[in-house]
């Protein structure tokens, strides 16, 4: 059987099993096992456990459960609400300040927790009701939280980037540093849109009021005294210091990623115990359970995805696909565009973890041959996968928002996130034109490769 026919069968079987409703991890493992049985030596089935273990026996992957523990500890405390409240108090006089506060709170919380759903849930549970109470449209309130939550897979420590570093065999430190510049760029774009949208809604509310209509909460003047603003800082600063400390330990060369993750997790548990009094077994048990549940689910997906990629490589499917892409003699940027469109389409149905591990053997060799920096591409690919988190039909963050704000119609949430999808496209174009936005910082701090 030709490699093309085998590849089409492999891809078709994968889609068929996934659309049957089987969980992603089991779907990938099932397809890989079936093809091992029919197209590989019989003894291969005896090595499934060994292959999965060897693929996962990476010291870098060890950091994932520890970063999840850190994020779970912060996410299940009132830290997100306190962070949001403090930023809002300091920015309330800025036009669209409440929207900007949500963006900044999402960025900081994402950098502390490293999780997109956790960021949406922690900041959205406080931010969405406050925005709606002050007159902001439901779609805008939902959209800005959903988009802000995507920063969790771009800003370090990002679990998605950890997996990309493993799959692409790139430096995790350089990859984390490369995500900072684009993360700041997206924060600036989101904040700019928040100002524009808030001013537009303010003018609409003012026109309605001057025309004899109801006075919107948009038009109310909210004030915070200096004392009130300062009083909010003590609960926020320890977590900001934690974020800075973890980054210094990692980038200063004082600790490996796994050691940094462990340090961050222990410090996060210590901080919620000191700041919020969450130290009793009943307080810590939900954090540990959530960590075990999420880590198990993620590691199962990683293990089965790696087995899936192993079978694809053994059957020469990935190599043949990569050779076919190279043989097409596409121009450098057309090649990039085609591969990113493929990632966008996969993002409609699959989480970032599976996309990275399934596509890396196929798309990375042609990109490397075309002269692309794989660190730079990792950041661009991450932003593309961010779009998948807020783009229908799957859009994980859309459903997280729908869960914490069930009274907002799903159509409003979807239309609310679409401007942010456009802003992410703008960010990708800027990164293509000015790659230094991404690779400049790691080159300065760690030297050029």
C-alpha positions as CSV (number, residue, x, y, z in Angstrom):
1,X,0.0,0.0,0.0
2,X,1.3,3.5,-0.9
3,X,2.2,6.0,1.8
4,X,-0.5,8.3,0.4
5,X,-3.2,5.7,0.7
6,X,-2.0,4.7,4.2
7,X,-1.9,8.4,5.3
8,X,-5.4,9.0,4.0
9,X,-6.7,5.9,5.9
10,X,-4.9,7.0,9.1
11,X,-6.3,10.6,8.9
12,X,-9.8,9.3,7.9
13,X,-9.9,6.8,10.8
14,X,-8.8,9.5,13.2
15,X,-11.6,11.9,12.2
16,X,-14.1,9.1,12.2
17,X,-13.2,7.9,15.7
18,X,-13.0,11.5,17.1
19,X,-16.4,12.4,15.7
20,X,-17.9,9.3,17.3
21,X,-17.6,11.2,20.6
22,X,-14.7,9.2,22.1
23,X,-12.4,11.3,24.3
24,X,-9.4,12.6,22.4
25,X,-6.8,10.7,24.3
26,X,-8.5,7.3,23.8
27,X,-9.4,8.2,20.2
28,X,-5.7,8.7,19.3
29,X,-4.6,5.7,21.3
30,X,-7.2,3.5,19.7
31,X,-6.3,4.5,16.1
32,X,-2.6,4.1,16.8
33,X,-3.2,0.6,18.3
34,X,-5.4,-0.5,15.4
35,X,-2.8,0.5,12.8
36,X,0.0,-1.1,14.8
37,X,-2.0,-4.3,14.7
38,X,-2.6,-4.3,11.0
39,X,0.4,-2.5,9.5
40,X,3.3,-3.1,11.9
41,X,5.0,-6.3,13.2
42,X,2.9,-8.2,15.7
43,X,5.5,-7.7,18.4
44,X,4.9,-3.9,18.2
45,X,1.8,-4.3,20.3
46,X,4.0,-5.5,23.2
47,X,5.9,-2.3,23.2
48,X,2.9,0.1,23.5
49,X,3.4,0.7,27.2
50,X,7.2,1.1,26.7
51,X,6.8,3.5,23.9
52,X,4.4,5.7,25.8
53,X,6.6,5.7,28.9
54,X,9.8,6.5,26.9
55,X,8.1,9.3,25.0
56,X,6.8,10.8,28.3
57,X,10.0,10.3,30.3
58,X,11.1,13.8,29.8
59,X,12.3,16.1,32.7
60,X,10.7,19.0,30.9
61,X,7.3,17.3,30.9
62,X,7.7,16.9,34.7
63,X,7.1,20.6,35.1
64,X,3.6,20.4,33.7
65,X,1.8,18.9,36.8
66,X,3.7,21.3,39.0
67,X,2.7,24.3,36.9
68,X,-0.9,23.0,37.0
69,X,-0.7,22.8,40.8
70,X,0.6,26.4,40.9
71,X,-2.3,27.5,38.7
72,X,-4.9,25.6,40.6
73,X,-3.8,27.0,43.9
74,X,-4.0,30.6,42.6
75,X,-7.2,29.9,40.5
76,X,-9.1,28.4,43.4
77,X,-8.4,31.3,45.7
78,X,-9.9,34.9,45.6
79,X,-6.6,36.1,44.0
80,X,-8.1,36.6,40.6
81,X,-10.9,38.8,42.0
82,X,-8.5,40.8,44.2
83,X,-6.2,41.3,41.2
84,X,-9.0,42.5,39.0
85,X,-10.5,44.8,41.7
86,X,-7.1,46.4,42.4
87,X,-6.3,47.1,38.7
88,X,-9.9,48.5,38.2
89,X,-9.5,50.8,41.1
90,X,-6.3,52.3,39.7
91,X,-7.6,52.5,36.1
92,X,-11.2,53.6,36.7
93,X,-10.6,57.2,35.4
94,X,-9.1,56.0,32.1
95,X,-11.6,55.8,29.2
96,X,-12.6,52.2,28.9
97,X,-10.6,51.6,32.1
98,X,-12.8,48.7,33.2
99,X,-12.1,46.9,30.0
100,X,-8.4,47.6,30.2
101,X,-8.4,46.4,33.8
102,X,-9.9,43.1,32.6
103,X,-7.2,42.7,30.0
104,X,-4.4,43.5,32.4
105,X,-5.9,41.2,35.1
106,X,-6.1,38.4,32.5
107,X,-2.5,38.9,31.4
108,X,-1.1,38.9,35.0
109,X,-3.3,36.0,36.1
110,X,-2.4,34.0,33.0
111,X,1.3,34.6,33.7
112,X,0.8,33.4,37.3
113,X,-1.6,30.4,36.5
114,X,-0.5,29.4,33.0
115,X,-4.0,28.2,32.2
116,X,-6.5,29.7,29.7
117,X,-9.7,28.2,31.3
118,X,-8.5,29.1,34.8
119,X,-7.9,32.7,33.7
120,X,-11.3,33.0,32.1
121,X,-13.0,31.6,35.1
122,X,-11.1,33.5,37.8
123,X,-11.2,36.9,36.1
124,X,-14.5,36.5,34.3
125,X,-16.5,35.5,37.5
126,X,-15.7,39.0,38.8
127,X,-15.1,41.0,35.6
128,X,-18.2,40.1,33.6
129,X,-20.8,41.0,36.3
130,X,-18.9,44.3,37.1
131,X,-18.8,45.3,33.4
132,X,-22.4,44.5,32.8
133,X,-23.4,46.4,36.0
134,X,-21.6,49.5,34.7
135,X,-23.4,49.3,31.3
136,X,-21.0,47.4,29.1
137,X,-22.7,45.2,26.5
138,X,-22.9,41.5,27.4
139,X,-21.1,40.5,24.2
140,X,-18.2,42.9,24.8
141,X,-17.8,41.8,28.4
142,X,-17.8,38.2,27.4
143,X,-15.5,38.7,24.4
144,X,-12.8,40.6,26.3
145,X,-12.5,38.0,29.0
146,X,-12.5,35.1,26.6
147,X,-9.8,36.7,24.5
148,X,-7.8,37.8,27.6
149,X,-7.9,34.2,28.9
150,X,-6.1,33.0,25.7
151,X,-3.0,34.7,27.0
152,X,-2.6,31.8,29.4
153,X,-1.0,29.7,26.6
154,X,1.3,32.4,25.4
155,X,2.7,34.1,28.4
156,X,5.2,32.0,30.5
157,X,4.8,29.6,32.1
158,X,2.8,28.1,29.3
159,X,2.1,24.4,29.2
160,X,1.5,24.6,25.5
161,X,5.0,26.1,25.0
162,X,6.5,23.4,27.1
163,X,5.0,20.8,24.8
164,X,6.2,22.7,21.7
165,X,9.7,22.9,23.1
166,X,9.7,19.1,23.6
167,X,8.2,18.4,20.2
168,X,10.5,20.8,18.3
169,X,13.5,20.1,20.5
170,X,14.0,23.8,21.2
171,X,15.1,25.6,24.3
172,X,12.2,26.1,26.7
173,X,13.9,29.2,28.2
174,X,14.2,30.9,24.8
175,X,10.6,30.0,24.0
176,X,9.3,31.4,27.2
177,X,11.2,34.6,26.6
178,X,10.0,34.8,23.0
179,X,6.4,34.8,24.2
180,X,6.7,37.9,26.3
181,X,7.0,40.5,23.5
182,X,4.0,39.1,21.5
183,X,2.1,38.8,24.8
184,X,2.6,42.5,25.5
185,X,1.6,43.3,21.9
186,X,-1.7,41.4,22.3
187,X,-2.4,43.1,25.6
188,X,-1.8,46.5,23.9
189,X,-4.1,45.6,21.0
190,X,-6.8,44.2,23.3
191,X,-6.6,47.3,25.6
192,X,-6.7,49.6,22.6
193,X,-9.9,47.9,21.3
194,X,-11.4,48.1,24.8
195,X,-10.9,51.9,24.8
196,X,-12.4,52.2,21.3
197,X,-15.4,50.0,22.1
198,X,-16.0,51.6,25.5
199,X,-16.0,55.1,24.0
200,X,-18.4,53.9,21.2
201,X,-20.8,52.4,23.8
202,X,-20.5,55.5,26.0
203,X,-21.5,57.7,23.1
204,X,-24.5,55.5,22.3
205,X,-25.6,55.5,25.9
206,X,-25.3,59.3,26.1
207,X,-27.3,59.7,22.9
208,X,-30.1,57.6,24.3
209,X,-30.1,59.5,27.6
210,X,-30.1,62.9,25.8
211,X,-33.0,61.7,23.7
212,X,-35.1,61.2,26.8
213,X,-34.2,57.5,27.4
214,X,-33.0,55.7,30.5
215,X,-29.7,56.8,32.0
216,X,-27.2,54.0,31.5
217,X,-24.8,52.9,34.2
218,X,-22.1,53.9,31.7
219,X,-22.8,57.5,32.5
220,X,-22.4,57.1,36.3
221,X,-19.2,58.6,37.8
222,X,-17.4,56.1,39.9
223,X,-14.8,57.2,42.4
224,X,-12.1,55.5,44.5
225,X,-10.1,57.4,47.1
226,X,-6.4,57.0,47.3
227,X,-6.8,55.1,50.6
228,X,-9.2,52.6,49.0
229,X,-6.7,52.0,46.1
230,X,-3.7,51.6,48.4
231,X,-5.7,49.2,50.7
232,X,-6.2,46.8,47.7
233,X,-2.5,46.4,47.0
234,X,-1.3,44.1,50.0
235,X,-3.4,41.2,48.7
236,X,-2.1,41.5,45.1
237,X,1.5,42.3,45.5
238,X,2.6,38.9,47.0
239,X,1.3,37.2,43.9
240,X,3.0,39.7,41.6
241,X,6.2,39.1,43.6
242,X,5.7,35.4,43.1
243,X,5.4,35.8,39.4
244,X,8.6,37.9,39.3
245,X,10.5,35.5,41.5
246,X,9.6,32.5,39.4
247,X,10.7,34.3,36.2
248,X,14.0,35.4,37.8
249,X,14.7,31.9,39.0
250,X,14.1,30.5,35.6
251,X,15.8,33.1,33.4
252,X,18.6,33.9,35.8
253,X,19.7,30.3,35.6
254,X,19.1,29.6,39.3
255,X,16.7,26.7,38.6
256,X,15.6,24.4,35.8
257,X,12.0,24.6,34.5
258,X,11.0,21.7,36.6
259,X,12.6,23.1,39.7
260,X,11.0,26.5,39.0
261,X,7.6,24.9,38.6
262,X,8.0,23.1,41.9
263,X,9.2,26.3,43.6
264,X,6.2,28.2,42.2
265,X,3.7,25.6,43.3
266,X,5.0,25.5,46.8
267,X,5.1,29.3,47.1
268,X,1.6,29.6,45.6
269,X,0.3,27.2,48.3
270,X,2.1,29.1,50.9
271,X,0.7,32.4,49.7
272,X,-2.9,31.3,49.7
273,X,-2.4,29.9,53.2
274,X,-1.0,33.2,54.5
275,X,-3.1,35.7,52.5
276,X,-6.4,33.9,52.4
277,X,-6.1,31.4,55.3
278,X,-6.5,28.4,52.9
279,X,-4.4,25.9,54.7
280,X,-6.8,23.4,56.2
281,X,-7.1,19.9,54.6
282,X,-10.6,20.8,53.4
283,X,-9.2,23.9,51.7
284,X,-6.3,22.2,50.0
285,X,-8.1,19.0,49.0
286,X,-10.0,20.6,46.1
287,X,-6.8,22.1,44.8
288,X,-5.0,18.8,44.8
289,X,-8.0,16.9,43.3
290,X,-8.2,19.5,40.5
291,X,-4.5,19.2,39.9
292,X,-4.6,15.4,39.7
293,X,-7.6,15.4,37.5
294,X,-6.3,18.0,35.0
295,X,-2.7,16.6,35.0
296,X,-4.0,13.0,34.4
297,X,-6.2,14.2,31.5
298,X,-3.4,16.2,30.0
299,X,-0.7,13.5,30.4
300,X,-3.0,10.9,28.9
301,X,-3.5,13.2,25.9
302,X,0.3,13.7,25.7
303,X,1.1,10.0,26.0
304,X,-1.5,8.9,23.4
305,X,-0.6,11.8,21.0
306,X,3.1,10.7,21.2
307,X,2.1,7.1,20.5
308,X,0.0,8.4,17.6
309,X,3.0,10.3,16.2
310,X,5.3,7.3,16.7
311,X,3.0,5.1,14.6
312,X,2.7,7.9,12.0
313,X,6.5,8.1,11.8
314,X,7.0,4.3,11.7
315,X,4.6,4.0,8.8
316,X,6.5,6.9,7.0
317,X,3.3,9.0,6.9
318,X,4.8,12.1,8.5
319,X,8.0,11.8,6.5
320,X,6.1,11.4,3.2
321,X,3.8,14.3,4.1
322,X,6.7,16.5,4.9
323,X,8.5,15.5,1.6
324,X,5.3,16.2,-0.4
325,X,5.1,19.7,1.1
326,X,8.8,20.4,0.3
327,X,8.3,19.0,-3.2
328,X,5.5,21.4,-3.9
329,X,8.1,24.1,-4.0
330,X,5.9,26.7,-2.4
331,X,7.4,30.1,-1.7
332,X,8.5,30.6,1.9
333,X,5.4,32.7,3.0
334,X,2.9,30.7,1.0
335,X,4.2,27.6,2.8
336,X,3.8,29.3,6.2
337,X,0.3,30.5,5.3
338,X,-0.8,27.0,4.2
339,X,0.5,25.4,7.4
340,X,-1.1,28.0,9.6
341,X,-4.4,27.6,7.9
342,X,-4.1,23.9,8.6
343,X,-3.5,24.6,12.3
344,X,-6.5,27.0,12.4
345,X,-8.8,24.3,11.0
346,X,-7.5,21.7,13.4
347,X,-8.1,24.3,16.2
348,X,-11.8,24.1,15.4
349,X,-11.8,20.6,16.8
350,X,-8.7,19.8,18.8
351,X,-7.0,21.3,21.9
352,X,-3.5,22.9,21.4
353,X,-1.8,19.9,23.1
354,X,-3.0,17.5,20.4
355,X,-2.3,19.9,17.6
356,X,1.3,20.4,18.5
357,X,2.1,16.7,19.1
358,X,0.2,15.5,16.0
359,X,1.5,18.1,13.5
360,X,5.1,18.7,14.7
361,X,6.6,15.8,12.7
362,X,4.9,17.0,9.5
363,X,5.2,20.8,9.6
364,X,8.5,21.4,11.3
365,X,10.9,19.9,8.8
366,X,9.6,21.9,5.8
367,X,9.6,25.1,7.9
368,X,13.2,24.5,9.0
369,X,14.2,23.7,5.4
370,X,12.5,27.0,4.4
371,X,14.7,28.9,6.8
372,X,12.1,29.8,9.5
373,X,13.3,30.2,13.1
374,X,11.4,27.4,15.0
375,X,11.3,29.5,18.2
376,X,9.6,32.3,16.2
377,X,7.2,29.9,14.6
378,X,6.4,28.4,18.0
379,X,5.1,31.8,19.1
380,X,3.2,32.4,15.9
381,X,1.6,28.9,16.1
382,X,0.6,29.5,19.7
383,X,-1.2,32.7,18.7
384,X,-3.0,30.8,16.0
385,X,-4.0,28.2,18.5
386,X,-5.2,31.0,20.8
387,X,-7.6,31.9,18.0
388,X,-8.9,28.3,18.1
389,X,-9.7,28.8,21.8
390,X,-12.2,31.5,21.1
391,X,-13.3,30.5,17.6
392,X,-16.4,28.4,17.0
393,X,-17.4,25.6,16.7
394,X,-15.3,24.3,19.6
395,X,-13.7,27.4,21.2
396,X,-13.1,26.1,24.7
397,X,-13.0,29.6,26.2
398,X,-16.5,30.4,24.7
399,X,-18.0,27.6,26.7
400,X,-16.1,28.5,29.9
401,X,-17.6,32.0,29.6
402,X,-21.0,30.5,28.9
403,X,-20.7,28.5,32.1
404,X,-19.9,31.5,34.3
405,X,-22.4,33.8,32.6
406,X,-25.2,31.5,31.4
407,X,-27.6,34.3,30.8
408,X,-25.5,35.7,28.0
409,X,-26.7,34.2,24.7
410,X,-24.1,32.1,22.9
411,X,-24.5,34.2,19.8
412,X,-23.6,37.3,21.8
413,X,-20.5,35.6,23.1
414,X,-19.4,34.5,19.6
415,X,-19.9,37.9,18.1
416,X,-18.1,39.4,21.1
417,X,-15.0,37.4,20.5
418,X,-14.7,37.9,16.7
419,X,-13.0,41.4,16.9
420,X,-10.3,39.8,19.1
421,X,-9.8,37.0,16.5
422,X,-9.1,39.9,14.0
423,X,-6.7,41.5,16.4
424,X,-4.8,38.2,16.7
425,X,-4.5,38.1,13.0
426,X,-3.0,41.6,13.1
427,X,-0.5,40.4,15.7
428,X,0.5,37.5,13.5
429,X,1.1,39.9,10.5
430,X,3.2,42.2,12.7
431,X,5.3,39.2,13.9
432,X,5.9,38.2,10.3
433,X,7.0,41.8,9.4
434,X,8.9,42.4,12.6
435,X,10.1,39.1,13.9
436,X,12.2,40.9,16.5
437,X,9.1,41.4,18.6
438,X,9.4,37.7,19.5
439,X,13.0,36.7,19.1
440,X,14.6,40.0,20.1
441,X,14.4,39.4,23.9
442,X,15.8,35.9,23.9
443,X,18.6,37.0,21.6
444,X,19.5,39.9,23.9
445,X,19.4,37.8,27.1
446,X,20.6,34.4,25.9
447,X,22.6,35.4,22.8
448,X,21.9,34.6,19.1
449,X,21.8,30.9,18.1
